[in-house]
Amino acid sequence: MTVTGKSPAGAPLSARDARRVRWPLVAALALRELRAGLRGFYVFIACVALGVAIIAAVGTLSDALRAGFAEQGRLILGGDVSLSRMHARATDTERAWMAARGAVSETATLRTMARRPDGSEESLAELKSVDSTYPLVGHVTVKERPFADAIRDGAVVDAMLLERLGLKVGDRMKIGQAEILIAATLVKEPDGIFDRLTYGPRVLLGIPHLMQTGLVQPGALIRWRYAIALSGLDGSDHAAELDGVRTSLSSSLPENGFVVSDRRNPSPQVTRTLDRLRQFLTLLGLTALIVGGVGVANAVATFLDRRRKTIATMKSVGATGRTVFWVFLAQVMTIAAIGVALGLLAGVALPSAVAPLLTGYLPIVPEMSVSFATVGIAITYGFLVALLFALWPLGRAERMGANVLFREEVSPASGRPRFAVLGSMAVLVAMLASVAVVASSEGWTALYFMAALAAILAVFLGIGWIIVWTARRIRRPRRPELALAVANLAAPDGLTRAVVLSLGSGLSLLVAVALADNAMIHELRGKLPGTSPSYFVLDIPKGDLQSFSDVVKAEVSKADIVSAPMLRGRLVSLKGIAAEKVSATPEASWILNGDRGLTYSDMLPDGSKLVEGEWWPPGYAGEPLVSFEAELAKGVGVKIGDSVTVNVLGRNITARIANLREVQWESLSLNFVMVFTPNALEGAPHNALATITIPGGATTAEEVRLARAIGKAFPAITAIRVKDAIEAATAVYDKVMIAVRVAGGVTLLAGALVLAGAMATAQRRRIGEAVILKALGATRARIVAAHTAEYVLLSVLTASAAVVLGTLAAWLALTQVMDLEFVWSWTAVAGALGVALTLILVFGGVGTWSVLTARPVPYLRSE
């Protein structure tokens, strides 16, 4: 019989008895241990609470936005159902079909130029023309006078446009060929979120005034939209009726070409954005939670270190290792529950507190609610991570004998948990990944994220081990302070592994973000303006191309003009499968929603490279063919020989894919996802799109003169200055990067908490070390110098590892995913080193002060 311990009476225990756990005893001992309070567990609780709070807050805010989106769907849409189409206004037959189902409101949106009557100033504007019934739902908020009166007399204009043009209410501005009275200032439109992404200030104009501008021409890039308030519907769901509208439209008007939306999901694009934002931020919270898991492990290790004599005593009187394991696991998970509860309360309360502050930034009013899914995911993540990182130190304590525990005062023990504990940890990792995949809208993305996070943690764990291994084997410096610093790096219970693992992951993320940010800003502000066109010009009548070229050449003789036919069409089907049923990758799904730019050409467009198939010959007169962008073709699952059907001006056109192209979008050349043979589209009414490139660039005065000349000769043409568009894109990008930097900061905050816990873990050894050094005559200055040297070394090593890994991540993302040039930035490196040095010195300084002020006599007596 194998003897594994003794009973309280002193009799040997069998292997079977040793494996038996007496649960009442475990509960009693755990409750008794909890009487000691939460000392040593504050960092543990903070690490768990931070990650849970982020996950719960993100889920709660996302739930609120989704609920608000659904609740306010009718207001956002302007009705129960919306039909929209490019180029073609609804016919009498189509209007009759709409009117038979309820009240109808017609709007038209387009980009145009707004000018002072004398042409001295002009600005890009987003024009929205409305009829007398607009809006069917909600109200337009304006200053000065009622909206109905203002829209009858003239235009309702965004204050930003008035500021740009130097105009005021009561003045006139020129739109197209008409001078329009500025009747009022726009404050808010109820259905603004439904419209496409806008680049200029809004102008609201009545449809009768729109007709006076001369902008409504065959082929003009105008989106006509019809909001329908269905008869007999109240505020409930009415899914059957809404689905019936779609079915009736398809059967009654089979080639209508309308993009249909209803109030249940008024803007699928916004919904997808909310889902992706939730996924990103939830994975961010999980990252902070897992990084904080290192702090959980440190806290548990510190707690067990302080309970060594208690554990040794329990084992000496007959407690089995498993009893010890379950006693302290119960205590640890009880404290984890406190962290989860605090994080949950903070996460649920935070969105309600900040929502009023975000009123002007959110597109909709959140409907605050908490779903069981959100709460369940936050709780599950919190307990899984706490349990995963607590098992290792608990498993080691289970396997250590009483003699090792007593001897550990001078000889720290090492070892690993039993295989059952290691297997449990593997199961927990699998459960974490499974929950992340199941809870994500894009499972593969979540799985890749978890794999990348695991790889990063493994890399930094390995780097920490290498630093410790190297510090143990290198020759000690002659200077005592440096020798002590190197010895501390090599200490088995030192700071090295915890700091490298926790701060390194956060710093590497910040370095990657900073380098990617620098490269993309360089691309937007540095590289593109030197090689890209000066202007994009929209809605050039195809019969006026030569006149347009003459006007441009008269102003800038060296200008290079490239033009292409421009139409808008909606993908109806691919390979005979309806577009809404096509399974596409997330990167390619956008081409299936709404309408896309289309063109036709006899020649391969500039900025394109043929990668598969052959281009059709000039004058081709066979069946309609189309050239498809290669990556997007792969994303939607089509290849050469497959059929593509698009609806243009209410007519379905089917073409066969003849070749695939690789497109250099960053060149800003005129390029399209789909390029058709001329015989497929040239008969449809359309205008031309052109670029104007001025070799060597142009002065601001030359650009202004050119824009004025174009506006004077062709009032209906819209000229978009590329530099302005790039600045607008950069502004949006900057906002996104702020959010990403905040995300990296949250991960770094978790790392800072881990650092605080690591300092607490090492505190006992450092006090003992300081007491001995003082007894040997070391001054406070030398102890401070030794600690400072250690912290500086640790900062440099951690930051260096983060810079290498962050640089690699940025290089891969930029060159392999975004196809951009990698640009090195010393600012990112200096920032990482500065953050690491600051955090370690701050927390280390606090720990050093505690060491220096500790009284040696009580510590020596406790030994």
DARAVEN-V422808 format. One record per residue. N is the residue number from 1. SS is DSSP state (~ for helix, > for strand, _ for the rest). PSI is psi as a letter, one per 40 degrees, with the letter a starting at -180 (NA if undefined). OMEGA is omega as a letter, one per 40 degrees, with the letter a starting at -180 (* if undefined). Layout:
{{N;SS;PSI;OMEGA} {N;SS;PSI;OMEGA}}
This chain:
{{1;_;h;i} {2;_;h;i} {3;_;h;a} {4;_;e;a} {5;_;a;i} {6;>;i;i} {7;_;i;i} {8;_;d;i} {9;_;e;i} {10;_;e;a} {11;_;i;i} {12;>;i;i} {13;_;h;i} {14;_;i;i} {15;~;d;i} {16;~;d;i} {17;~;d;a} {18;~;d;i} {19;~;e;a} {20;_;h;i} {21;_;h;i} {22;_;g;a} {23;~;d;i} {24;~;d;i} {25;~;d;i} {26;~;d;a} {27;~;d;a} {28;~;d;a} {29;~;d;i} {30;~;d;i} {31;~;d;i} {32;~;d;i} {33;~;d;a} {34;~;e;i} {35;_;e;a} {36;_;e;i} {37;_;a;a} {38;_;e;a} {39;_;h;a} {40;_;e;a} {41;_;e;a} {42;~;d;i} {43;~;d;i} {44;~;d;a} {45;~;d;a} {46;~;d;i} {47;~;d;i} {48;~;d;a} {49;~;d;a} {50;~;d;a} {51;~;d;i} {52;~;d;a} {53;~;d;i} {54;~;d;a} {55;~;d;a} {56;~;d;a} {57;~;d;i} {58;~;d;i} {59;~;d;a} {60;~;d;i} {61;~;d;i} {62;~;d;i} {63;~;d;a} {64;~;d;i} {65;~;d;i} {66;~;d;i} {67;~;d;i} {68;~;d;i} {69;~;d;i} {70;~;d;a} {71;~;d;a} {72;_;e;a} {73;~;d;a} {74;~;d;i} {75;~;d;a} {76;~;d;a} {77;~;d;a} {78;_;e;a} {79;_;a;i} {80;_;d;a} {81;>;i;i} {82;>;h;i} {83;>;h;a} {84;>;i;a} {85;>;i;i} {86;>;i;i} {87;_;d;a} {88;_;h;i} {89;_;i;a} {90;_;i;i} {91;_;i;i} {92;~;d;i} {93;~;d;i} {94;~;d;i} {95;~;d;i} {96;~;d;i} {97;~;d;i} {98;~;d;a} {99;~;d;i} {100;_;e;a} {101;_;e;i} {102;>;a;i} {103;>;i;a} {104;>;h;i} {105;>;h;a} {106;>;h;i} {107;>;i;i} {108;>;h;i} {109;>;i;i} {110;>;i;i} {111;>;h;a} {112;>;i;i} {113;>;h;i} {114;>;h;a} {115;>;i;i} {116;>;i;a} {117;_;d;i} {118;_;e;i} {119;_;e;a} {120;_;d;i} {121;_;i;i} {122;>;i;a} {123;>;i;i} {124;>;h;a} {125;>;i;i} {126;>;h;a} {127;>;h;i} {128;>;h;a} {129;>;h;a} {130;>;i;i} {131;_;a;a} {132;_;e;a} {133;_;e;a} {134;_;h;e} {135;_;i;i} {136;_;d;a} {137;_;h;i} {138;_;a;a} {139;_;i;i} {140;_;h;a} {141;>;h;i} {142;>;i;i} {143;_;i;i} {144;_;d;a} {145;_;i;i} {146;_;i;a} {147;~;d;a} {148;~;d;i} {149;~;d;a} {150;~;d;a} {151;~;d;i} {152;~;d;a} {153;~;d;a} {154;_;b;a} {155;>;i;i} {156;>;h;a} {157;>;i;i} {158;>;h;a} {159;~;d;a} {160;~;d;i} {161;~;d;i} {162;~;d;i} {163;~;d;a} {164;~;d;a} {165;~;e;a} {166;_;f;a} {167;_;i;i} {168;_;i;i} {169;_;h;a} {170;_;d;i} {171;_;i;i} {172;>;i;i} {173;>;i;a} {174;>;h;i} {175;>;h;a} {176;_;b;a} {177;_;e;a} {178;>;i;i} {179;>;h;a} {180;>;h;i} {181;>;h;i} {182;>;h;a} {183;>;d;a} {184;>;i;i} {185;>;h;a} {186;>;h;i} {187;>;d;a} {188;>;h;i} {189;_;h;a} {190;_;d;a} {191;_;f;a} {192;~;d;a} {193;~;d;a} {194;~;d;a} {195;_;i;a} {196;_;i;i} {197;_;h;a} {198;_;i;i} {199;_;e;a} {200;_;i;i} {201;>;i;a} {202;>;i;i} {203;>;h;i} {204;>;h;a} {205;>;i;i} {206;>;i;a} {207;~;d;i} {208;~;d;i} {209;~;d;i} {210;~;d;a} {211;~;d;i} {212;~;e;a} {213;~;e;a} {214;_;e;a} {215;_;d;a} {216;_;g;a} {217;_;i;i} {218;_;h;i} {219;_;e;i} {220;_;i;a} {221;_;g;i} {222;_;h;i} {223;>;h;i} {224;>;h;a} {225;>;i;a} {226;>;h;i} {227;>;h;a} {228;>;h;i} {229;>;h;a} {230;>;i;a} {231;_;h;i} {232;_;e;i} {233;_;h;i} {234;_;a;a} {235;_;e;a} {236;_;a;a} {237;_;d;a} {238;_;f;a} {239;~;d;a} {240;~;d;a} {241;~;d;a} {242;~;d;i} {243;~;d;a} {244;~;d;i} {245;~;d;i} {246;~;d;a} {247;~;d;a} {248;~;d;i} {249;~;d;a} {250;~;d;a} {251;~;d;a} {252;~;d;a} {253;_;g;a} {254;_;d;a} {255;_;f;a} {256;_;d;i} {257;_;e;a} {258;_;i;i} {259;>;h;a} {260;>;h;i} {261;>;i;i} {262;>;i;a} {263;~;e;i} {264;~;d;i} {265;~;g;a} {266;_;d;i} {267;_;g;a} {268;~;d;i} {269;~;d;i} {270;~;d;i} {271;~;d;i} {272;~;d;i} {273;~;d;i} {274;~;d;i} {275;~;d;a} {276;~;d;i} {277;~;d;i} {278;~;d;a} {279;~;d;a} {280;~;d;a} {281;~;d;i} {282;~;d;i} {283;~;d;i} {284;~;d;i} {285;~;d;i} {286;~;d;i} {287;~;d;i} {288;~;d;a} {289;~;d;a} {290;~;d;i} {291;~;d;i} {292;~;d;i} {293;~;d;i} {294;~;d;i} {295;~;d;i} {296;~;d;i} {297;~;d;i} {298;~;d;a} {299;~;d;i} {300;~;d;i} {301;~;d;i} {302;~;d;i} {303;~;d;i} {304;~;d;i} {305;~;d;i} {306;~;e;a} {307;_;e;a} {308;~;d;a} {309;~;d;i} {310;~;d;a} {311;~;d;a} {312;~;d;i} {313;~;d;i} {314;~;d;a} {315;~;d;a} {316;~;d;a} {317;_;e;i} {318;_;e;i} {319;_;h;i} {320;_;i;i} {321;~;d;a} {322;~;d;i} {323;~;d;i} {324;~;d;a} {325;~;d;a} {326;~;d;i} {327;~;d;a} {328;~;d;i} {329;~;d;i} {330;~;d;i} {331;~;d;a} {332;~;d;a} {333;~;d;i} {334;~;d;i} {335;~;d;i} {336;~;d;i} {337;~;d;i} {338;~;d;i} {339;~;d;i} {340;~;d;a} {341;~;d;i} {342;~;d;i} {343;~;d;i} {344;~;d;i} {345;~;d;i} {346;~;d;a} {347;~;d;i} {348;~;d;a} {349;~;d;a} {350;~;d;a} {351;~;d;i} {352;~;d;a} {353;~;d;a} {354;~;e;a} {355;~;d;i} {356;~;d;a} {357;~;e;a} {358;~;e;a} {359;_;d;a} {360;_;e;a} {361;_;d;a} {362;_;i;a} {363;_;e;a} {364;_;i;i} {365;_;h;a} {366;_;i;i} {367;_;g;a} {368;_;h;i} {369;_;i;a} {370;_;h;a} {371;_;i;i} {372;~;d;i} {373;~;d;i} {374;~;d;a} {375;~;d;a} {376;~;d;a} {377;~;d;a} {378;~;d;i} {379;~;d;a} {380;~;d;i} {381;~;d;a} {382;~;d;a} {383;~;d;i} {384;~;d;a} {385;~;d;i} {386;~;d;a} {387;~;d;a} {388;~;d;a} {389;~;e;i} {390;~;d;a} {391;~;d;a} {392;~;d;i} {393;~;d;i} {394;~;d;i} {395;~;d;i} {396;~;d;i} {397;~;d;i} {398;~;d;a} {399;~;e;a} {400;_;h;i} {401;_;i;a} {402;~;d;a} {403;~;d;i} {404;~;d;a} {405;~;d;i} {406;~;d;a} {407;~;e;a} {408;_;e;i} {409;_;d;a} {410;_;e;a} {411;_;g;a} {412;_;h;a} {413;_;i;i} {414;_;i;a} {415;_;i;i} {416;_;i;i} {417;_;i;i} {418;_;i;a} {419;~;d;i} {420;~;d;i} {421;~;d;i} {422;~;d;i} {423;~;d;i} {424;~;d;i} {425;~;d;i} {426;~;d;i} {427;~;d;i} {428;~;d;i} {429;~;d;i} {430;~;d;i} {431;~;d;i} {432;~;d;i} {433;~;d;a} {434;~;d;i} {435;~;d;i} {436;~;d;a} {437;~;d;a} {438;~;d;a} {439;~;e;a} {440;_;i;i} {441;_;d;i} {442;_;g;a} {443;~;d;a} {444;~;d;i} {445;~;d;i} {446;~;d;a} {447;~;d;i} {448;~;d;i} {449;~;d;i} {450;~;d;i} {451;~;d;i} {452;~;d;i} {453;~;d;i} {454;~;d;i} {455;~;d;i} {456;~;d;i} {457;~;d;i} {458;~;d;i} {459;~;d;a} {460;~;d;i} {461;~;d;i} {462;~;d;i} {463;~;d;i} {464;~;d;i} {465;~;d;a} {466;~;d;i} {467;~;d;i} {468;~;d;a} {469;~;d;a} {470;~;d;a} {471;~;d;i} {472;~;d;a} {473;~;e;i} {474;_;i;i} {475;_;h;a} {476;_;h;i} {477;_;i;i} {478;_;d;i} {479;_;h;a} {480;~;d;a} {481;~;d;i} {482;~;d;i} {483;~;d;i} {484;~;d;i} {485;~;d;i} {486;~;d;i} {487;~;d;i} {488;~;d;i} {489;~;d;a} {490;~;e;a} {491;_;h;a} {492;_;d;i} {493;_;f;a} {494;_;a;a} {495;_;e;a} {496;~;d;a} {497;~;d;a} {498;~;d;a} {499;~;d;a} {500;~;d;a} {501;~;d;a} {502;~;d;a} {503;~;d;a} {504;~;d;a} {505;~;d;i} {506;~;d;a} {507;~;d;i} {508;~;d;i} {509;~;d;i} {510;~;d;i} {511;~;d;i} {512;~;d;i} {513;~;d;a} {514;~;d;i} {515;~;d;i} {516;~;d;i} {517;~;d;a} {518;~;d;a} {519;~;d;a} {520;~;d;i} {521;~;d;i} {522;~;d;i} {523;~;d;a} {524;~;d;a} {525;~;d;a} {526;~;d;a} {527;~;d;a} {528;~;d;a} {529;~;d;a} {530;~;e;a} {531;~;e;a} {532;_;i;i} {533;_;i;i} {534;_;d;a} {535;>;i;i} {536;>;h;a} {537;>;h;a} {538;>;i;i} {539;>;f;i} {540;>;h;i} {541;>;h;a} {542;~;d;i} {543;~;e;a} {544;~;e;a} {545;~;d;a} {546;~;d;i} {547;~;d;i} {548;~;d;i} {549;~;d;i} {550;~;d;i} {551;~;d;a} {552;~;d;a} {553;~;d;i} {554;~;d;i} {555;~;d;a} {556;_;g;a} {557;_;d;a} {558;_;e;a} {559;>;h;i} {560;>;h;a} {561;>;h;i} {562;>;h;a} {563;>;i;i} {564;>;i;i} {565;>;i;a} {566;>;h;i} {567;>;i;i} {568;>;h;i} {569;>;i;a} {570;>;h;i} {571;>;h;a} {572;>;d;a} {573;>;i;i} {574;>;h;a} {575;_;f;a} {576;_;e;i} {577;>;h;a} {578;>;i;a} {579;~;d;a} {580;~;e;i} {581;~;e;i} {582;_;h;i} {583;_;h;a} {584;_;i;i} {585;_;i;i} {586;_;d;a} {587;_;d;a} {588;_;e;a} {589;~;d;a} {590;~;d;a} {591;~;e;i} {592;~;e;a} {593;_;h;i} {594;_;a;a} {595;>;i;a} {596;>;i;i} {597;>;h;a} {598;>;i;i} {599;>;i;i} {600;>;i;a} {601;_;i;i} {602;_;e;a} {603;_;i;i} {604;_;h;a} {605;_;i;i} {606;_;i;a} {607;_;e;i} {608;>;i;i} {609;>;h;i} {610;>;h;a} {611;>;e;i} {612;>;h;a} {613;>;a;a} {614;_;i;i} {615;_;i;a} {616;_;i;a} {617;_;i;i} {618;_;i;i} {619;_;e;a} {620;_;h;a} {621;_;e;a} {622;_;a;i} {623;_;i;i} {624;_;h;i} {625;>;i;i} {626;>;i;i} {627;>;h;a} {628;>;i;i} {629;>;h;a} {630;~;d;a} {631;~;d;i} {632;~;d;i} {633;~;d;i} {634;~;d;a} {635;~;d;i} {636;~;e;i} {637;_;f;i} {638;_;i;a} {639;_;i;i} {640;_;h;a} {641;_;e;i} {642;_;i;a} {643;>;i;i} {644;>;h;i} {645;>;h;i} {646;>;i;i} {647;>;h;a} {648;>;h;i} {649;_;f;i} {650;_;e;a} {651;>;h;i} {652;>;h;i} {653;>;h;a} {654;>;h;i} {655;>;i;i} {656;>;h;i} {657;>;h;a} {658;>;d;a} {659;>;i;i} {660;>;i;a} {661;>;i;i} {662;>;h;a} {663;>;h;i} {664;_;g;a} {665;~;d;a} {666;~;e;i} {667;~;e;a} {668;_;f;i} {669;_;i;i} {670;_;h;a} {671;_;i;a} {672;_;i;i} {673;_;d;a} {674;>;h;i} {675;>;h;a} {676;>;i;i} {677;_;i;a} {678;~;d;a} {679;~;e;i} {680;~;d;a} {681;~;e;a} {682;_;e;i} {683;_;e;a} {684;_;i;i} {685;_;h;i} {686;_;i;i} {687;>;a;a} {688;>;i;i} {689;>;h;a} {690;>;i;i} {691;>;i;i} {692;>;h;i} {693;>;h;i} {694;>;h;a} {695;_;h;a} {696;_;e;i} {697;_;i;i} {698;_;i;i} {699;_;i;i} {700;~;d;i} {701;~;d;i} {702;~;d;i} {703;~;d;i} {704;~;d;i} {705;~;d;i} {706;~;d;a} {707;~;d;i} {708;~;d;i} {709;~;d;i} {710;~;d;a} {711;~;d;a} {712;~;d;a} {713;~;d;a} {714;_;g;a} {715;_;d;a} {716;_;e;a} {717;_;i;i} {718;>;h;i} {719;>;h;a} {720;>;h;i} {721;>;h;a} {722;~;d;i} {723;~;d;i} {724;~;d;i} {725;~;d;i} {726;~;d;i} {727;~;d;i} {728;~;d;i} {729;~;d;i} {730;~;d;i} {731;~;d;i} {732;~;d;i} {733;~;d;i} {734;~;d;i} {735;~;d;i} {736;~;d;a} {737;~;d;i} {738;~;d;i} {739;~;d;a} {740;~;d;i} {741;~;d;i} {742;~;d;i} {743;~;d;i} {744;~;d;i} {745;~;d;i} {746;~;d;i} {747;~;d;i} {748;~;d;i} {749;~;d;i} {750;~;d;i} {751;~;d;i} {752;~;d;i} {753;~;d;i} {754;~;d;i} {755;~;d;i} {756;~;d;i} {757;~;d;i} {758;~;d;i} {759;~;d;i} {760;~;d;i} {761;~;d;a} {762;~;e;a} {763;~;d;a} {764;~;d;i} {765;~;d;a} {766;~;d;i} {767;~;d;i} {768;~;d;i} {769;~;d;i} {770;~;d;i} {771;~;d;a} {772;~;d;i} {773;~;d;i} {774;~;d;i} {775;~;d;i} {776;_;e;i} {777;_;e;i} {778;_;h;i} {779;_;i;i} {780;~;d;a} {781;~;d;a} {782;~;d;i} {783;~;d;i} {784;~;d;i} {785;~;d;i} {786;~;d;i} {787;~;d;i} {788;~;d;i} {789;~;d;i} {790;~;d;a} {791;~;d;i} {792;~;d;i} {793;~;d;a} {794;~;d;i} {795;~;d;a} {796;~;d;a} {797;~;d;a} {798;~;d;a} {799;~;d;i} {800;~;d;i} {801;~;d;i} {802;~;d;i} {803;~;d;i} {804;~;d;a} {805;~;d;i} {806;~;d;i} {807;~;d;i} {808;~;d;i} {809;~;d;i} {810;~;d;i} {811;~;d;i} {812;~;d;a} {813;~;d;a} {814;~;d;a} {815;~;d;a} {816;~;d;a} {817;~;d;a} {818;_;e;a} {819;_;f;i} {820;_;i;i} {821;_;h;i} {822;_;h;i} {823;_;h;a} {824;_;i;i} {825;_;h;i} {826;~;d;i} {827;~;d;i} {828;~;d;i} {829;~;d;i} {830;~;d;i} {831;~;d;i} {832;~;d;i} {833;~;d;a} {834;~;d;i} {835;~;d;a} {836;~;d;a} {837;~;d;a} {838;~;d;a} {839;~;d;a} {840;~;d;i} {841;~;d;i} {842;~;d;a} {843;~;d;i} {844;~;d;i} {845;~;d;i} {846;~;d;i} {847;~;d;i} {848;~;d;i} {849;~;d;i} {850;~;d;i} {851;~;d;a} {852;~;d;a} {853;~;e;i} {854;_;h;i} {855;_;h;a} {856;~;d;a} {857;~;d;i} {858;~;d;a} {859;~;d;i} {860;~;d;i} {861;~;d;a} {862;~;e;i} {863;_;NA;*}}
